[in-house]
Amino acid sequence: MKRLIASDLHGSAVFCRQLLALYRETGAEQLVLLGDLAYSGSYDPRYEYDPQDVIDQLNAIAPDILWVEGNCDYGVGALRPRFPGSPKYLLQEWEGRSVFLTHGHRYGPQNPPPRGMAEILLSGHTHVPAWGRVEDLFCANPGSVSLPRGRSDHSCLLYEDGIFRWMTLDGEEYHWEAL
């Protein structure tokens, strides 16, 4: 299954539209959201801060969404998302590999899940794309859709057949890792 993995939309309607356009263009079958969907965004008019619009856009593909709540997602339920959220983490199996999905404020490369629980750790929170290993655990961060840090681009990850591809929201691939 082809999955687009993103984090830290922070209520930006314009960047949510770009993410969903990339989702359609890549032919992904699932959108994995690693938290911080609606709140704590920029109020700059170019950013189009509109938490309700973000949730409404995501609701249009609700059956395709897998969401782990972030530290800024408290109260998102009031915006009526049609996709369920998991408060701390989700453990999934992708192509025979155990994958630990979390936002990153509880678990991350510096504080990984219990050893042996997963082969892959996907987390956001830092707004900086990253990849690497902590012992036998592969760790990946898609960066931020809306508020990138560390001179990074607005970015996300595409996963298919054991390969992670880091991409800008314009669809430009700038790094990949095969497991």
Secondary structure as GFF3:
##gff-version 3
##sequence-region A 1 179
A	DSSP	beta_strand	3	6	.	.	.	ID=ss1
A	DSSP	alpha_helix	13	26	.	.	.	ID=ss2
A	DSSP	beta_strand	30	33	.	.	.	ID=ss3
A	DSSP	three_ten_helix	45	47	.	.	.	ID=ss4
A	DSSP	alpha_helix	51	59	.	.	.	ID=ss5
A	DSSP	three_ten_helix	62	64	.	.	.	ID=ss6
A	DSSP	beta_strand	65	68	.	.	.	ID=ss7
A	DSSP	three_ten_helix	76	79	.	.	.	ID=ss8
A	DSSP	beta_strand	85	86	.	.	.	ID=ss9
A	DSSP	beta_strand	89	94	.	.	.	ID=ss10
A	DSSP	beta_strand	97	102	.	.	.	ID=ss11
A	DSSP	beta_strand	120	122	.	.	.	ID=ss12
A	DSSP	beta_strand	129	134	.	.	.	ID=ss13
A	DSSP	beta_strand	137	142	.	.	.	ID=ss14
A	DSSP	beta_strand	155	160	.	.	.	ID=ss15
A	DSSP	beta_strand	163	168	.	.	.	ID=ss16
A	DSSP	beta_strand	173	178	.	.	.	ID=ss17
###
